[in-house]
Amino acid sequence: MRRVARTAAAAVCTLSVLTLAACGSEGGDTATDAKKGGAASSAAPAEKEPFADMSGPDIVSAAFKNIHKATSLRLSVDMRSTDAPLKADFSTTVDGARCTGTTDMGAGGSMSIIKIAETVYMKLDETMLRAQSEGESEADIQATVDMVADHWMAEKASDPDTKDMIGFCDLKSLLSEFEEGDTEAKKAGTTTFDGTPALRLTEKDGEETYSVLVSTKGDPQLLQITTTGGDEPMTMTFSDLDKPVVAEKPAAKDMVDLG
């Protein structure tokens, strides 16, 4: 599970390449995030233990295996770094042809992305533009803000700088880090998550505790991964598996042509 938490951390760092070096590693608090994000967590009534014939590592491995079967999904990441909070919320197809999402870096600003085939539309707010332009004259910074802030820019997906910013759109690469058998997880009781019956599995590594929520409806399906106890807690939530990703070109009036 440690590998899994680091995977999301690396992805967030990739997306924050334009701004502050605010990336850390793991974690999150499922109960806290459930309250903030509208996910209800409550004790399930006593009943037969789900996946009773499977061990904790077997269940997590099966959930990781099943997530690879997704044709599309929504991934939300909430990393509460000591430098700055980092949040990302992306929906993407497995081939990366259609992808939409936002990244919020607190004091570093925010960014929105729409990817359609080989074209990427990006929109940065004033805070992020100013963070990027540090060291330039105030006149140049203001000119950039006036022209670009909160407007969409079109870039090629193959451009090196652009590729660094669309890491969450590369679902194949992201999911490749979710390996079977990389856990010593133990069953830790049943709960519900956004109305879905779930089994919690936990694993401790030093001061950090890793928690995985797996759906108990049908085959094990990954719902959420959190880490608590470290300096930089993080939460990853998986949803909208196999749902269509709506990605549309921004209106011309909302775009800026940088030549």
Secondary structure, DSSP 8 states (H G I E B T S, - for coil): -HHHHHHHHHHHHHHTTTS----------HHHHHHHHT-------S---TTTTS-HHHHHHHHHHHHTT-SEEEEEEEEE-SS-EEEEEEEEETTSSEEEEEEE-GGG-EEEEEEETTEEEEEE-HHHHHHHTTTS-HHHHHHHHHHHTT-EEEEETTSHHHHHH-GGG-HHHHHTT--TT----EEEEEEEETTEEEEEEEEEETTEEEEEEEE-SSS-EEEEEEEESSSS-EEEEEE-TT---------GGGB----
